Structure formats: C-alpha cells, structure tokens
C-alpha cells in the first residue's frame, strides 16, 4: 500500500501488522511465498480515509 509519495507499506503475513516495506532492515519472520514469482500489486491511495 502507498499513500501519496510516501514509502510503501506492507502487511506482515505472520502477525498481520503494517510495516514500512522500504527500509534497510531484515525481517526474521520473512518466508517467500511458494510458487509466487511476481510481487503483489501496490495499492495507491490519494487520501487517508
């Protein structure tokens, strides 16, 4: 998800929390989705509603 030109936000599949996706940190819970070769589409929003 992305609001305006802010950093991308990802929903963690493990704990369902929203986190900034464009950071230089490693997620210890990250597991690639089996059989998923493409990234999911980014949802763009023009308001915070």
PDB file of N, CA, C, O and CB in Angstrom:
ATOM      1  N   UNK A   1       0.851  -1.168   0.000  1.00  0.00           N
ATOM      2  CA  UNK A   1       0.000   0.000   0.000  1.00  0.00           C
ATOM      3  C   UNK A   1       0.899   1.234   0.000  1.00  0.00           C
ATOM      4  O   UNK A   1       1.975   1.232   0.597  1.00  0.00           O
ATOM      5  CB  UNK A   1      -0.969  -0.003   1.224  1.00  0.00           C
ATOM      6  N   UNK A   2       0.446   2.277  -0.671  1.00  0.00           N
ATOM      7  CA  UNK A   2       1.208   3.515  -0.691  1.00  0.00           C
ATOM      8  C   UNK A   2       0.257   4.697  -0.706  1.00  0.00           C
ATOM      9  O   UNK A   2      -0.657   4.762  -1.528  1.00  0.00           O
ATOM     10  CB  UNK A   2       2.152   3.562  -1.906  1.00  0.00           C
ATOM     11  N   UNK A   3       0.476   5.628   0.205  1.00  0.00           N
ATOM     12  CA  UNK A   3      -0.301   6.870   0.249  1.00  0.00           C
ATOM     13  C   UNK A   3       0.569   7.974  -0.318  1.00  0.00           C
ATOM     14  O   UNK A   3       1.678   8.209   0.161  1.00  0.00           O
ATOM     15  CB  UNK A   3      -0.774   7.214   1.709  1.00  0.00           C
ATOM     16  N   UNK A   4       0.065   8.650  -1.337  1.00  0.00           N
ATOM     17  CA  UNK A   4       0.773   9.748  -1.989  1.00  0.00           C
ATOM     18  C   UNK A   4       2.143   9.251  -2.450  1.00  0.00           C
ATOM     19  O   UNK A   4       2.218   8.233  -3.137  1.00  0.00           O
ATOM     20  CB  UNK A   4       0.919  10.969  -1.028  1.00  0.00           C
ATOM     21  N   UNK A   5       3.218   9.938  -2.094  1.00  0.00           N
ATOM     22  CA  UNK A   5       4.577   9.519  -2.467  1.00  0.00           C
ATOM     23  C   UNK A   5       5.346   8.987  -1.262  1.00  0.00           C
ATOM     24  O   UNK A   5       6.575   8.925  -1.289  1.00  0.00           O
ATOM     25  CB  UNK A   5       5.344  10.689  -3.097  1.00  0.00           C
ATOM     26  N   UNK A   6       4.641   8.607  -0.220  1.00  0.00           N
ATOM     27  CA  UNK A   6       5.274   8.081   0.983  1.00  0.00           C
ATOM     28  C   UNK A   6       5.835   6.687   0.724  1.00  0.00           C
ATOM     29  O   UNK A   6       5.500   6.068  -0.286  1.00  0.00           O
ATOM     30  CB  UNK A   6       4.274   8.048   2.149  1.00  0.00           C
ATOM     31  N   UNK A   7       6.689   6.178   1.626  1.00  0.00           N
ATOM     32  CA  UNK A   7       7.228   4.819   1.450  1.00  0.00           C
ATOM     33  C   UNK A   7       6.114   3.774   1.393  1.00  0.00           C
ATOM     34  O   UNK A   7       5.025   3.978   1.930  1.00  0.00           O
ATOM     35  CB  UNK A   7       8.200   4.480   2.592  1.00  0.00           C
ATOM     36  N   UNK A   8       6.401   2.671   0.744  1.00  0.00           N
ATOM     37  CA  UNK A   8       5.439   1.569   0.654  1.00  0.00           C
ATOM     38  C   UNK A   8       5.218   0.945   2.023  1.00  0.00           C
ATOM     39  O   UNK A   8       6.136   0.849   2.838  1.00  0.00           O
ATOM     40  CB  UNK A   8       5.926   0.500  -0.345  1.00  0.00           C
ATOM     41  N   UNK A   9       3.978   0.523   2.260  1.00  0.00           N
ATOM     42  CA  UNK A   9       3.624  -0.160   3.499  1.00  0.00           C
ATOM     43  C   UNK A   9       3.241  -1.595   3.143  1.00  0.00           C
ATOM     44  O   UNK A   9       2.467  -1.825   2.214  1.00  0.00           O
ATOM     45  CB  UNK A   9       2.452   0.578   4.253  1.00  0.00           C
ATOM     46  N   UNK A  10       3.780  -2.541   3.875  1.00  0.00           N
ATOM     47  CA  UNK A  10       3.466  -3.952   3.643  1.00  0.00           C
ATOM     48  C   UNK A  10       2.745  -4.513   4.858  1.00  0.00           C
ATOM     49  O   UNK A  10       3.008  -4.103   5.988  1.00  0.00           O
ATOM     50  CB  UNK A  10       4.752  -4.770   3.345  1.00  0.00           C
ATOM     51  N   UNK A  11       1.841  -5.445   4.626  1.00  0.00           N
ATOM     52  CA  UNK A  11       1.176  -6.147   5.723  1.00  0.00           C
ATOM     53  C   UNK A  11       1.941  -7.437   5.964  1.00  0.00           C
ATOM     54  O   UNK A  11       2.097  -8.260   5.062  1.00  0.00           O
ATOM     55  CB  UNK A  11      -0.340  -6.430   5.403  1.00  0.00           C
ATOM     56  N   UNK A  12       2.413  -7.602   7.189  1.00  0.00           N
ATOM     57  CA  UNK A  12       3.164  -8.798   7.545  1.00  0.00           C
ATOM     58  C   UNK A  12       2.223  -9.999   7.566  1.00  0.00           C
ATOM     59  O   UNK A  12       1.206  -9.977   8.259  1.00  0.00           O
ATOM     60  CB  UNK A  12       3.863  -8.624   8.917  1.00  0.00           C
ATOM     61  N   UNK A  13       2.554 -11.037   6.818  1.00  0.00           N
ATOM     62  CA  UNK A  13       1.726 -12.236   6.774  1.00  0.00           C
ATOM     63  C   UNK A  13       1.758 -13.026   8.060  1.00  0.00           C
ATOM     64  O   UNK A  13       0.838 -13.795   8.339  1.00  0.00           O
ATOM     65  CB  UNK A  13       2.158 -13.111   5.649  1.00  0.00           C
ATOM     66  N   UNK A  14       2.812 -12.849   8.857  1.00  0.00           N
ATOM     67  CA  UNK A  14       2.959 -13.601  10.096  1.00  0.00           C
ATOM     68  C   UNK A  14       2.103 -13.023  11.227  1.00  0.00           C
ATOM     69  O   UNK A  14       1.378 -13.760  11.895  1.00  0.00           O
ATOM     70  CB  UNK A  14       4.419 -13.626  10.513  1.00  0.00           C
ATOM     71  N   UNK A  15       2.186 -11.695  11.445  1.00  0.00           N
ATOM     72  CA  UNK A  15       1.456 -11.108  12.567  1.00  0.00           C
ATOM     73  C   UNK A  15       0.419 -10.070  12.142  1.00  0.00           C
ATOM     74  O   UNK A  15      -0.179  -9.411  12.993  1.00  0.00           O
ATOM     75  CB  UNK A  15       2.426 -10.478  13.521  1.00  0.00           C
ATOM     76  N   UNK A  16       0.199  -9.916  10.831  1.00  0.00           N
ATOM     77  CA  UNK A  16      -0.825  -9.023  10.272  1.00  0.00           C
ATOM     78  C   UNK A  16      -0.617  -7.551  10.631  1.00  0.00           C
ATOM     79  O   UNK A  16      -1.573  -6.777  10.593  1.00  0.00           O
ATOM     80  CB  UNK A  16      -2.185  -9.458  10.746  1.00  0.00           C
ATOM     81  N   UNK A  17       0.608  -7.147  10.978  1.00  0.00           N
ATOM     82  CA  UNK A  17       0.907  -5.749  11.270  1.00  0.00           C
ATOM     83  C   UNK A  17       1.365  -5.048   9.998  1.00  0.00           C
ATOM     84  O   UNK A  17       1.959  -5.671   9.118  1.00  0.00           O
ATOM     85  CB  UNK A  17       1.985  -5.635  12.373  1.00  0.00           C
ATOM     86  N   UNK A  18       1.092  -3.767   9.905  1.00  0.00           N
ATOM     87  CA  UNK A  18       1.582  -2.965   8.790  1.00  0.00           C
ATOM     88  C   UNK A  18       2.969  -2.451   9.141  1.00  0.00           C
ATOM     89  O   UNK A  18       3.204  -1.963  10.246  1.00  0.00           O
ATOM     90  CB  UNK A  18       0.612  -1.786   8.469  1.00  0.00           C
ATOM     91  N   UNK A  19       3.885  -2.566   8.184  1.00  0.00           N
ATOM     92  CA  UNK A  19       5.253  -2.124   8.397  1.00  0.00           C
ATOM     93  C   UNK A  19       5.748  -1.422   7.148  1.00  0.00           C
ATOM     94  O   UNK A  19       5.263  -1.685   6.047  1.00  0.00           O
ATOM     95  CB  UNK A  19       6.170  -3.310   8.761  1.00  0.00           C
ATOM     96  N   UNK A  20       6.719  -0.523   7.316  1.00  0.00           N
ATOM     97  CA  UNK A  20       7.314   0.150   6.169  1.00  0.00           C
ATOM     98  C   UNK A  20       8.099  -0.883   5.381  1.00  0.00           C
ATOM     99  O   UNK A  20       8.957  -1.573   5.930  1.00  0.00           O
ATOM    100  CB  UNK A  20       8.228   1.341   6.610  1.00  0.00           C
ATOM    101  N   UNK A  21       7.803  -0.988   4.092  1.00  0.00           N
ATOM    102  CA  UNK A  21       8.424  -2.014   3.265  1.00  0.00           C
ATOM    103  C   UNK A  21       9.750  -1.557   2.678  1.00  0.00           C
ATOM    104  O   UNK A  21      10.557  -2.391   2.267  1.00  0.00           O
ATOM    105  CB  UNK A  21       7.488  -2.417   2.155  1.00  0.00           C
ATOM    106  N   UNK A  22       9.993  -0.257   2.630  1.00  0.00           N
ATOM    107  CA  UNK A  22      11.203   0.242   2.011  1.00  0.00           C
ATOM    108  C   UNK A  22      12.224   0.679   3.062  1.00  0.00           C
ATOM    109  O   UNK A  22      12.586   1.853   3.136  1.00  0.00           O
ATOM    110  CB  UNK A  22      10.875   1.399   1.081  1.00  0.00           C
ATOM    111  N   UNK A  23      12.674  -0.255   3.855  1.00  0.00           N
ATOM    112  CA  UNK A  23      13.707   0.026   4.842  1.00  0.00           C
ATOM    113  C   UNK A  23      14.852  -0.938   4.640  1.00  0.00           C
ATOM    114  O   UNK A  23      14.697  -1.966   3.982  1.00  0.00           O
ATOM    115  CB  UNK A  23      13.153  -0.073   6.279  1.00  0.00           C
ATOM    116  N   UNK A  24      15.982  -0.617   5.195  1.00  0.00           N
ATOM    117  CA  UNK A  24      17.150  -1.494   5.096  1.00  0.00           C
ATOM    118  C   UNK A  24      17.274  -2.319   6.374  1.00  0.00           C
ATOM    119  O   UNK A  24      18.281  -2.244   7.078  1.00  0.00           O
ATOM    120  CB  UNK A  24      18.449  -0.669   4.846  1.00  0.00           C
ATOM    121  N   UNK A  25      16.257  -3.091   6.660  1.00  0.00           N
ATOM    122  CA  UNK A  25      16.297  -3.992   7.810  1.00  0.00           C
ATOM    123  C   UNK A  25      15.784  -5.353   7.370  1.00  0.00           C
ATOM    124  O   UNK A  25      15.003  -5.462   6.424  1.00  0.00           O
ATOM    125  CB  UNK A  25      15.454  -3.433   9.003  1.00  0.00           C
ATOM    126  N   UNK A  26      16.224  -6.368   8.055  1.00  0.00           N
ATOM    127  CA  UNK A  26      15.798  -7.730   7.747  1.00  0.00           C
ATOM    128  C   UNK A  26      14.662  -8.149   8.667  1.00  0.00           C
ATOM    129  O   UNK A  26      14.679  -7.870   9.866  1.00  0.00           O
ATOM    130  CB  UNK A  26      16.975  -8.710   7.873  1.00  0.00           C
ATOM    131  N   UNK A  27      13.678  -8.819   8.090  1.00  0.00           N
ATOM    132  CA  UNK A  27      12.590  -9.374   8.878  1.00  0.00           C
ATOM    133  C   UNK A  27      12.922 -10.836   9.147  1.00  0.00           C
ATOM    134  O   UNK A  27      13.018 -11.628   8.209  1.00  0.00           O
ATOM    135  CB  UNK A  27      11.207  -9.222   8.147  1.00  0.00           C
ATOM    136  N   UNK A  28      13.096 -11.198  10.386  1.00  0.00           N
ATOM    137  CA  UNK A  28      13.446 -12.578  10.739  1.00  0.00           C
ATOM    138  C   UNK A  28      12.310 -13.552  10.472  1.00  0.00           C
ATOM    139  O   UNK A  28      12.533 -14.761  10.415  1.00  0.00           O
ATOM    140  CB  UNK A  28      13.843 -12.656  12.197  1.00  0.00           C
ATOM    141  N   UNK A  29      11.093 -13.038  10.305  1.00  0.00           N
ATOM    142  CA  UNK A  29       9.936 -13.896  10.053  1.00  0.00           C
ATOM    143  C   UNK A  29       9.652 -14.050   8.563  1.00  0.00           C
ATOM    144  O   UNK A  29       8.716 -14.761   8.196  1.00  0.00           O
ATOM    145  CB  UNK A  29       8.711 -13.337  10.754  1.00  0.00           C
ATOM    146  N   UNK A  30      10.439 -13.401   7.686  1.00  0.00           N
ATOM    147  CA  UNK A  30      10.167 -13.429   6.253  1.00  0.00           C
ATOM    148  C   UNK A  30      10.321 -14.835   5.683  1.00  0.00           C
ATOM    149  O   UNK A  30      11.326 -15.507   5.916  1.00  0.00           O
ATOM    150  CB  UNK A  30      11.094 -12.466   5.522  1.00  0.00           C
ATOM    151  N   UNK A  31       9.319 -15.264   4.938  1.00  0.00           N
ATOM    152  CA  UNK A  31       9.356 -16.533   4.218  1.00  0.00           C
ATOM    153  C   UNK A  31       8.770 -16.255   2.836  1.00  0.00           C
ATOM    154  O   UNK A  31       7.651 -15.749   2.740  1.00  0.00           O
ATOM    155  CB  UNK A  31       8.556 -17.681   4.984  1.00  0.00           C
ATOM    156  N   UNK A  32       9.497 -16.574   1.765  1.00  0.00           N
ATOM    157  CA  UNK A  32       8.951 -16.348   0.426  1.00  0.00           C
ATOM    158  C   UNK A  32       7.679 -17.167   0.215  1.00  0.00           C
ATOM    159  O   UNK A  32       7.548 -18.271   0.745  1.00  0.00           O
ATOM    160  CB  UNK A  32       9.996 -16.703  -0.648  1.00  0.00           C
ATOM    161  N   UNK A  33       6.766 -16.634  -0.543  1.00  0.00           N
ATOM    162  CA  UNK A  33       5.534 -17.349  -0.858  1.00  0.00           C
ATOM    163  C   UNK A  33       5.851 -18.389  -1.930  1.00  0.00           C
ATOM    164  O   UNK A  33       6.320 -18.041  -3.014  1.00  0.00           O
ATOM    165  CB  UNK A  33       4.407 -16.365  -1.336  1.00  0.00           C
ATOM    166  N   UNK A  34       5.602 -19.645  -1.638  1.00  0.00           N
ATOM    167  CA  UNK A  34       5.900 -20.734  -2.567  1.00  0.00           C
ATOM    168  C   UNK A  34       5.104 -20.571  -3.858  1.00  0.00           C
ATOM    169  O   UNK A  34       3.893 -20.357  -3.826  1.00  0.00           O
ATOM    170  CB  UNK A  34       5.593 -22.095  -1.919  1.00  0.00           C
ATOM    171  N   UNK A  35       5.791 -20.675  -4.990  1.00  0.00           N
ATOM    172  CA  UNK A  35       5.117 -20.586  -6.280  1.00  0.00           C
ATOM    173  C   UNK A  35       4.747 -19.173  -6.681  1.00  0.00           C
ATOM    174  O   UNK A  35       4.120 -18.980  -7.723  1.00  0.00           O
ATOM    175  CB  UNK A  35       3.892 -21.421  -6.259  1.00  0.00           C
ATOM    176  N   UNK A  36       5.108 -18.193  -5.898  1.00  0.00           N
ATOM    177  CA  UNK A  36       4.756 -16.799  -6.192  1.00  0.00           C
ATOM    178  C   UNK A  36       5.992 -16.115  -6.758  1.00  0.00           C
ATOM    179  O   UNK A  36       6.913 -15.776  -6.014  1.00  0.00           O
ATOM    180  CB  UNK A  36       4.231 -16.050  -4.908  1.00  0.00           C
ATOM    181  N   UNK A  37       6.017 -15.909  -8.075  1.00  0.00           N
ATOM    182  CA  UNK A  37       7.187 -15.308  -8.716  1.00  0.00           C
ATOM    183  C   UNK A  37       7.039 -13.806  -8.916  1.00  0.00           C
ATOM    184  O   UNK A  37       8.039 -13.100  -9.039  1.00  0.00           O
ATOM    185  CB  UNK A  37       7.440 -15.970 -10.048  1.00  0.00           C
ATOM    186  N   UNK A  38       5.803 -13.309  -8.950  1.00  0.00           N
ATOM    187  CA  UNK A  38       5.574 -11.882  -9.115  1.00  0.00           C
ATOM    188  C   UNK A  38       5.211 -11.256  -7.779  1.00  0.00           C
ATOM    189  O   UNK A  38       4.600 -11.896  -6.923  1.00  0.00           O
ATOM    190  CB  UNK A  38       4.469 -11.623 -10.150  1.00  0.00           C
ATOM    191  N   UNK A  39       5.592 -10.010  -7.615  1.00  0.00           N
ATOM    192  CA  UNK A  39       5.195  -9.286  -6.410  1.00  0.00           C
ATOM    193  C   UNK A  39       3.732  -8.899  -6.514  1.00  0.00           C
ATOM    194  O   UNK A  39       3.238  -8.656  -7.615  1.00  0.00           O
ATOM    195  CB  UNK A  39       6.076  -8.032  -6.197  1.00  0.00           C
ATOM    196  N   UNK A  40       3.029  -8.836  -5.391  1.00  0.00           N
ATOM    197  CA  UNK A  40       1.641  -8.388  -5.453  1.00  0.00           C
ATOM    198  C   UNK A  40       1.589  -6.928  -5.909  1.00  0.00           C
ATOM    199  O   UNK A  40       2.545  -6.185  -5.688  1.00  0.00           O
ATOM    200  CB  UNK A  40       0.947  -8.555  -4.074  1.00  0.00           C
ATOM    201  N   UNK A  41       0.498  -6.508  -6.536  1.00  0.00           N
ATOM    202  CA  UNK A  41       0.415  -5.117  -6.988  1.00  0.00           C
ATOM    203  C   UNK A  41       0.358  -4.154  -5.802  1.00  0.00           C
ATOM    204  O   UNK A  41      -0.166  -4.485  -4.739  1.00  0.00           O
ATOM    205  CB  UNK A  41      -0.816  -4.920  -7.885  1.00  0.00           C
ATOM    206  N   UNK A  42       0.904  -2.966  -6.006  1.00  0.00           N
ATOM    207  CA  UNK A  42       0.878  -1.936  -4.973  1.00  0.00           C
ATOM    208  C   UNK A  42      -0.444  -1.193  -5.072  1.00  0.00           C
ATOM    209  O   UNK A  42      -0.834  -0.749  -6.152  1.00  0.00           O
ATOM    210  CB  UNK A  42       2.085  -0.955  -5.114  1.00  0.00           C
ATOM    211  N   UNK A  43      -1.134  -1.058  -3.945  1.00  0.00           N
ATOM    212  CA  UNK A  43      -2.377  -0.284  -3.892  1.00  0.00           C
ATOM    213  C   UNK A  43      -2.003   1.164  -3.611  1.00  0.00           C
ATOM    214  O   UNK A  43      -1.344   1.449  -2.611  1.00  0.00           O
ATOM    215  CB  UNK A  43      -3.368  -0.843  -2.795  1.00  0.00           C
ATOM    216  N   UNK A  44      -2.420   2.089  -4.489  1.00  0.00           N
ATOM    217  CA  UNK A  44      -2.118   3.509  -4.322  1.00  0.00           C
ATOM    218  C   UNK A  44      -3.358   4.230  -3.810  1.00  0.00           C
ATOM    219  O   UNK A  44      -4.462   4.009  -4.308  1.00  0.00           O
ATOM    220  CB  UNK A  44      -1.631   4.137  -5.658  1.00  0.00           C
ATOM    221  N   UNK A  45      -3.174   5.095  -2.809  1.00  0.00           N
ATOM    222  CA  UNK A  45      -4.268   5.835  -2.203  1.00  0.00           C
ATOM    223  C   UNK A  45      -3.985   7.334  -2.288  1.00  0.00           C
ATOM    224  O   UNK A  45      -2.844   7.766  -2.129  1.00  0.00           O
ATOM    225  CB  UNK A  45      -4.478   5.400  -0.736  1.00  0.00           C
ATOM    226  N   UNK A  46      -5.022   8.116  -2.536  1.00  0.00           N
ATOM    227  CA  UNK A  46      -4.897   9.569  -2.630  1.00  0.00           C
ATOM    228  C   UNK A  46      -5.451  10.284  -1.401  1.00  0.00           C
ATOM    229  O   UNK A  46      -5.459  11.514  -1.353  1.00  0.00           O
ATOM    230  CB  UNK A  46      -5.607  10.068  -3.869  1.00  0.00           C
ATOM    231  N   UNK A  47      -5.915   9.524  -0.404  1.00  0.00           N
ATOM    232  CA  UNK A  47      -6.365  10.122   0.853  1.00  0.00           C
ATOM    233  C   UNK A  47      -6.155   9.097   1.962  1.00  0.00           C
ATOM    234  O   UNK A  47      -5.917   7.919   1.696  1.00  0.00           O
ATOM    235  CB  UNK A  47      -7.871  10.571   0.772  1.00  0.00           C
ATOM    236  N   UNK A  48      -6.245   9.553   3.196  1.00  0.00           N
ATOM    237  CA  UNK A  48      -6.045   8.666   4.335  1.00  0.00           C
ATOM    238  C   UNK A  48      -7.357   8.077   4.844  1.00  0.00           C
ATOM    239  O   UNK A  48      -7.368   7.473   5.917  1.00  0.00           O
ATOM    240  CB  UNK A  48      -5.349   9.410   5.454  1.00  0.00           C
ATOM    241  N   UNK A  49      -8.444   8.229   4.128  1.00  0.00           N
ATOM    242  CA  UNK A  49      -9.746   7.699   4.554  1.00  0.00           C
ATOM    243  C   UNK A  49      -9.799   6.205   4.438  1.00  0.00           C
ATOM    244  O   UNK A  49     -10.821   5.597   4.755  1.00  0.00           O
ATOM    245  CB  UNK A  49     -10.864   8.306   3.742  1.00  0.00           C
TER     246      UNK A  49
END
